[in-house]
Amino acid sequence: METLVEDDVAQLLESTEGLRPGEKLNDASKHLNERDTIDNEIDHNDGNTAKLESIYDNKPSSLLKKVFVLSFTTLVFTELGLTVYHSFNSSIILGSLYSLLIISTLGLISKKCIKEYSQLRKLKSNQLQRIDANRLLHSQQIGEALIWLNKLNKHQEIDGFSEFKNTLEAYHTDKEVMTLYSNTVLTKQDVKTQKLINKYALESGLMVALSPIALIDMAAVLWRGTKLIEDIAKVYGIPLGYLSRIKLYRLLAKQMLFAGSAELVSDLATTAIGAELAGKISARAGQGISAGILTARIGYKAMELSRPIPRLENKRKLLSNSMILLFKGISKKV
């Protein structure tokens, strides 16, 4: 089924007109009825992502939490020490094996902790960069924006950055430089990200629509959602740290539970009222579209967190475009 879904998604994306850098992503007068339906769907589901807006808020750690962590850590190491001690009393070989296992486990945990600490530092640095970017977008000074962009390029190795610098003039203000960067270089990354979001949203939607088993629905949503988050982070060259990934994965878990429960409710309702096959197919299409919409929401939230410039214009209309693609694609296949 995976190969079938990927082929279908590729054909649907090819049939959709591509977006070019600098082009207005949402300047269209057609599909008005579809957009009315879509905007209502957005308003209805805004509560699902509201909590993600405060992703960088610092919450003080309580004393009880610190005591719990310290007590738990002490208990774990005490238990490990007693285990090794009793193992050596029983057998030198058994004690050596336990020691080797514990040392290797602690080594792996330490390596993971160091990696997470590094990502947390990058996350903090990224947040500071975004604060500076927001300030520069309103600055009429000259020169600071280019310094900021040079630092950004040093960490991210931005494609087309040299060509972008050649278009700048000495009289350009920081606001003009940042706006030009956002409308040229960053737009290319945004377009690439939107294509990724549409691709993964279609894949998860088709998998949910075509799958008759709730467990497969949940697995498909989890698989495509986590892969989408990682791929979006790679596009902008900013790996998501622990805190941002935890917040996004919470939303992903809600989406996964929704996909599974919707499938179960549909099956129970079909059994109870004896719905005909056509009605069941229509219900499955609705499940697939809803799952795809939620995947797209996660994608655009990850996009906001990963962009060096925090302001994402017309996010609602971008999501509407993705929804239109979902409606057309899934309706044709189911």
C-alpha positions in Angstrom: 0.0 0.0 0.0 2.9 2.3 0.7 4.2 2.2 -2.9 0.6 2.7 -4.2 0.2 5.8 -2.0 3.5 7.3 -3.0 2.8 6.9 -6.7 -0.7 8.5 -6.2 0.8 11.4 -4.3 3.5 12.0 -6.9 0.9 12.1 -9.7 -1.3 14.5 -7.7 1.5 16.9 -6.9 2.7 16.9 -10.5 -0.8 17.8 -11.6 -0.9 20.8 -9.2 0.7 24.0 -10.5 4.0 24.6 -8.9 4.7 27.7 -6.8 7.6 29.9 -7.8 9.9 32.1 -5.6 8.4 35.6 -5.3 5.0 34.4 -6.5 2.0 35.2 -4.3 1.1 31.9 -2.9 -2.5 32.7 -2.4 -3.5 35.2 -5.1 -6.4 33.3 -6.6 -10.1 34.1 -7.2 -11.1 30.5 -8.0 -12.2 27.7 -5.6 -14.3 30.2 -3.6 -16.8 27.6 -2.4 -13.9 25.4 -1.4 -12.2 28.2 0.5 -15.4 29.0 2.4 -15.6 25.4 3.6 -11.9 25.3 4.4 -11.9 28.6 6.4 -14.8 27.2 8.5 -12.7 24.0 9.1 -9.7 26.2 10.2 -11.9 28.2 12.6 -13.3 25.0 14.1 -9.9 23.5 14.8 -7.9 26.5 15.9 -7.9 25.1 19.5 -5.8 22.1 18.6 -2.7 24.2 18.1 -3.2 27.2 20.4 -0.9 25.8 23.1 2.0 25.6 20.7 2.3 29.4 20.5 4.0 29.6 23.9 6.6 27.0 23.0 9.5 29.1 24.2 8.0 30.3 27.4 10.3 29.5 30.4 8.4 27.9 33.3 10.2 27.7 36.6 10.9 24.3 37.9 9.1 23.5 41.2 10.9 22.3 44.4 8.8 19.1 44.4 9.9 18.3 40.9 13.6 18.8 41.8 13.2 16.6 44.9 11.5 13.9 42.8 14.3 13.9 40.1 17.0 13.8 42.8 15.3 11.0 44.7 14.7 9.0 41.6 18.3 9.4 40.3 19.6 8.3 43.7 17.3 5.3 43.8 18.4 4.2 40.3 22.1 4.4 41.0 21.7 2.7 44.4 19.8 -0.1 42.8 22.4 -0.5 40.1 25.2 -0.5 42.7 23.5 -3.2 44.7 22.8 -5.3 41.6 26.5 -5.2 40.6 27.6 -6.0 44.2 25.3 -9.0 44.5 26.3 -10.2 41.0 30.0 -10.2 41.9 29.2 -12.1 45.1 27.4 -14.7 43.0 29.8 -14.9 40.1 32.7 -12.9 38.7 31.6 -13.5 35.1 28.0 -12.4 35.9 29.2 -9.3 37.7 31.5 -8.4 34.9 28.7 -8.8 32.4 26.4 -6.6 34.5 29.2 -4.0 34.8 29.8 -3.9 31.1 26.0 -3.6 30.4 25.6 -0.8 32.9 28.7 1.1 31.7 27.7 0.9 28.0 24.1 2.0 28.9 25.4 5.0 30.9 27.7 5.8 27.9 24.8 5.8 25.5 22.6 7.9 27.8 25.4 10.4 28.3 25.9 10.7 24.6 22.2 11.3 24.1 22.2 13.9 26.9 25.1 15.7 25.4 23.4 15.7 22.0 20.2 17.0 23.5 22.1 19.7 25.4 23.7 20.8 22.2 20.3 21.0 20.5 18.9 23.0 23.3 21.7 25.5 23.0 21.0 25.7 19.2 17.3 26.2 20.0 18.1 29.0 22.3 20.4 30.6 19.8 17.7 30.2 17.1 15.2 32.0 19.3 17.6 34.9 19.9 18.2 35.1 16.2 14.5 35.2 15.6 14.1 38.1 18.1 16.8 40.0 16.3 15.2 39.3 13.0 11.9 40.7 14.2 13.6 43.8 15.4 15.5 44.3 12.1 12.3 44.0 10.2 11.2 47.3 11.7 14.7 49.0 11.7 15.5 51.9 9.5 19.2 51.7 10.3 21.8 50.5 7.7 24.3 47.6 8.0 23.2 45.5 10.9 20.9 43.2 8.8 23.7 42.1 6.6 25.8 41.2 9.6 22.9 39.2 11.0 22.5 37.4 7.6 26.2 36.6 7.4 26.1 34.9 10.8 23.0 33.0 9.7 24.7 31.9 6.5 27.7 30.7 8.5 25.5 28.3 10.4 23.1 27.3 7.7 25.0 27.6 4.4 22.1 29.2 2.6 21.6 28.4 -1.1 21.8 31.5 -3.3 23.1 33.7 -0.5 26.1 35.1 -2.6 23.7 36.1 -5.4 21.4 37.7 -2.9 24.3 39.8 -1.5 25.2 41.0 -5.0 21.7 42.5 -5.3 22.1 44.7 -2.2 23.0 48.4 -2.4 24.7 50.5 0.2 21.6 52.6 0.8 19.4 49.7 1.7 18.0 49.9 5.2 17.9 46.9 7.6 14.2 46.6 7.0 14.6 46.6 3.2 17.4 44.0 3.4 15.4 41.6 5.6 12.3 42.1 3.4 14.3 41.4 0.3 15.8 38.3 1.9 12.4 37.1 3.0 10.9 37.6 -0.5 13.8 35.9 -2.4 16.1 33.4 -0.6 13.7 32.5 2.2 10.8 32.1 -0.2 12.6 29.3 -2.0 12.8 27.5 1.3 9.2 28.2 2.1 8.1 26.8 -1.3 10.1 23.7 -0.8 8.6 23.3 2.7 5.1 23.7 1.4 5.7 21.0 -1.1 6.9 18.7 1.6 3.8 19.5 3.7 1.5 18.8 0.8 3.3 15.6 0.0 3.2 14.2 3.6 -0.4 15.4 4.2 -1.6 13.6 1.1 0.3 10.5 2.0 -1.1 10.3 5.5 -4.6 11.2 4.3 -4.6 8.5 1.6 -3.2 5.9 4.0 -6.0 6.6 6.5 -8.6 6.7 3.8 -7.5 3.4 2.2 -6.8 1.5 5.5 -9.6 -0.5 7.1 -7.7 -0.9 10.4 -7.5 1.7 13.1 -4.0 0.6 14.2 -2.7 1.1 10.7 -4.2 4.6 10.6 -2.4 5.6 13.8 0.9 4.1 12.6 0.6 5.9 9.3 -0.1 9.3 10.9 2.8 8.8 13.4 5.2 7.8 10.7 4.5 10.6 8.2 4.1 13.2 10.9 7.5 12.6 12.6 9.3 12.3 9.2 7.7 15.6 8.1 9.0 17.5 11.2 12.5 16.2 10.7 12.5 17.1 6.9 11.2 20.6 7.5 14.0 21.3 10.1 16.5 20.1 7.5 15.2 22.6 4.9 15.9 25.5 7.1 19.2 24.1 8.6 18.0 24.5 12.2 17.5 21.1 14.0 14.5 21.2 16.4 15.6 20.9 20.0 14.0 18.8 22.7 11.4 21.3 23.9 10.1 22.2 20.4 10.0 18.5 19.4 8.1 17.5 22.6 5.4 20.2 21.9 5.1 19.1 18.3 4.9 15.4 19.1 2.1 16.1 21.6 0.1 17.6 18.8 1.1 14.6 16.7 -0.1 12.2 19.4 -3.5 14.0 19.4 -3.7 13.6 15.6 -2.8 9.9 15.9 -5.5 9.2 18.5 -8.0 11.1 16.3 -7.2 9.0 13.3 -7.7 5.7 15.2 -10.8 6.8 17.0 -12.4 8.1 13.8 -11.9 4.7 12.2 -13.4 2.8 15.1 -16.4 5.1 15.3 -17.0 4.8 11.6 -16.9 1.0 11.8 -19.3 0.9 14.7 -21.7 3.3 13.0 -21.6 1.3 9.8 -22.4 -1.9 11.7 -25.2 -0.3 13.6 -27.1 1.4 10.8 -26.2 -1.0 8.0 -24.8 1.7 5.8 -24.2 0.9 2.1 -20.7 0.7 0.6 -20.8 4.1 -0.9 -21.6 5.7 2.4 -18.7 3.9 4.0 -16.3 5.0 1.2 -17.5 8.6 1.8 -16.8 8.3 5.5 -13.3 7.0 4.8 -12.6 9.9 2.5 -13.7 12.3 5.3 -11.3 10.5 7.7 -8.5 10.8 5.3 -9.0 14.5 4.6 -9.2 15.2 8.3 -6.0 13.3 9.0 -4.3 15.1 6.1 -5.4 18.5 7.4 -4.0 17.8 10.9 -0.7 16.6 9.3 -0.6 19.9 7.4 -1.2 21.9 10.6 1.8 20.2 12.3 3.9 20.9 9.2 3.1 24.6 9.2 3.7 24.8 12.9 7.1 23.2 12.4 7.7 25.6 9.6 7.1 28.6 11.9 9.5 27.2 14.5 12.2 26.5 12.0 12.2 29.7 9.9 15.0 32.2 10.8 12.4 35.0 10.3 9.5 34.3 12.7 6.7 36.0 10.8 4.9 33.6 8.5 2.6 35.6 6.3 -0.8 34.3 5.3 -0.5 31.0 7.2 -4.3 30.5 7.0 -4.3 30.8 3.2 -1.3 28.5 2.9 -3.2 25.9 4.9 -6.2 26.5 2.7 -4.1 25.7 -0.4 -3.1 22.4 1.3 -6.7 21.6 2.1 -7.8 22.2 -1.5 -5.1 19.7 -2.6 -6.3 17.2 0.0 -10.0 17.5 -1.1 -9.2 17.0 -4.7 -6.6 14.3 -4.3 -8.4 12.1 -1.8 -11.8 12.5 -3.4 -10.4 11.2 -6.7 -8.8 8.2 -5.1 -11.4 7.1 -2.6 
